[in-house]
Amino acid sequence: MYIEHWDAFYEQAVALYRANPLKTRFVTKYRHCDGKLTLKVTDGPTCLQYKTDQASDLRKLERLNAQFFALMATGEALPEDAEMQPADKQQTAAAAGQQQQQQQRQKKTRKG
C-alpha cells in the first residue's frame, strides 16, 4: 500500500521494523527515466511504500536510512532531533562528488 505522507510512512516503517526485525526488509528503487524514487519496507505480509519525485526528499531518505542503521546496530532508535554527524555529511558530499564525476566520464565516453 502506498502511503502519501512522509511522517506516516516513517513512523509505520520504524514500527514495522521494531515488531519483526529479523524479517523486515528495506528497499529503495530509483527509475531515472521517470525520475521517481520508491521506498519499500516489508516483513512479508505487510508492505509499506512511499513514492516521490522530489529531490528534497533525499534528505528524508538519509534520515530513514540512519534510523534503520541505528536500530539494526544497537537496537536503539536515534533521537528525533539528532542531526547527521559532520563525518556523515562529508561522506555524503564525497559520494555525490564521485557520482557527478562518474556521470561526466560516461558522457565523455558516449560522445567519443
N, C-alpha and C positions, 0 to 999 in steps of 0.2 A: 504494500500500500504506500502511495506517495504521500508525504507529509508536506504541507505548504509552508509552514512557518519554521524557521530555523530553531528557535528556542524549544519548541515542542519536540522537534526531531532530536536535538541534542540531549534533552532530558530523558526521552524514551530510549535512545541508544545506550546511554550510560546505565539506565535501569535494566535494560535487557542484558547488558554485559554482566552486571552485578548479580543478576538472577541465575545466569548459567555461563560462567566464564570459560569453561572448557570447550563448549560447543559454539560459542559466538564467533562469527567472522565479520570482518570489516573490509569492504571492497570499495575502491574508487575506480571510476571509469571516465575517461575524457574522450569525447569524439570531436576531433579537430574540424571535420567538415561541417558539423552543426554548431561547434563552439559551446557544447554543453558538458557539464561535469555532473556525474551521477554518483551519489554516495549510497551505499547499501550496507546495513547492519542486519545480520540474520543469525538465528540459532537453529534454523531448520523450519519449525512450524511458523515462527513469527518472522516477518520480513519488513523492515522499515527502509524506505527510500526517500531521498531528497534530491531534487534536480534543480540545477541553476545554470544560468548563462552569464552571471555577473562576475567580473574579475575581483570585485571587492569581497566576494565570499571565500576567496582563497585563504584569507586570514582566519576565517571561521574554521575552515578545514584544518589549518595548522593547529588551532586550539583543540579541536576534537581529537586529532592525532596525538597531541601531547597528553591529553586526558587518558586516552586508551593506553599509551605507553606507561604512564604512571600507574594506572590500575593493574596492568599486566606485570610490571616490575615489582611493585611494592604492595599492591592491594589497597592502596590509599589513593583517594581522588585528590586532584590538585585543588587548592583553594580557588574560589570563584574569582577573586581579584588578583590572582597570580598572573604576572606577565611572563613572557618568554625571557629566558636569561640572555644576556648580551652575547654569549658564545653561540646560542641557538640562532640569534638574529644574524650573526656573522656567517654561520654555516648556511643559512637560508639565502643570504645575499650572494655568497660564493657559488652556491648551486645555481642560482638564477643567472649569474655571470657566465658560468660554464655552459649553461643551456643556450644562452644567446650566442656564444662563440661557436657552439656546435651547429646551430641553425645557420650562421653566416658561412661556415665551411660547407655545409650542404648546398647552400645557394650557389657558392662559387663552383662546386663540382658539377652542378646541373648545367651551368652556363657554358662551361668549357670542357 
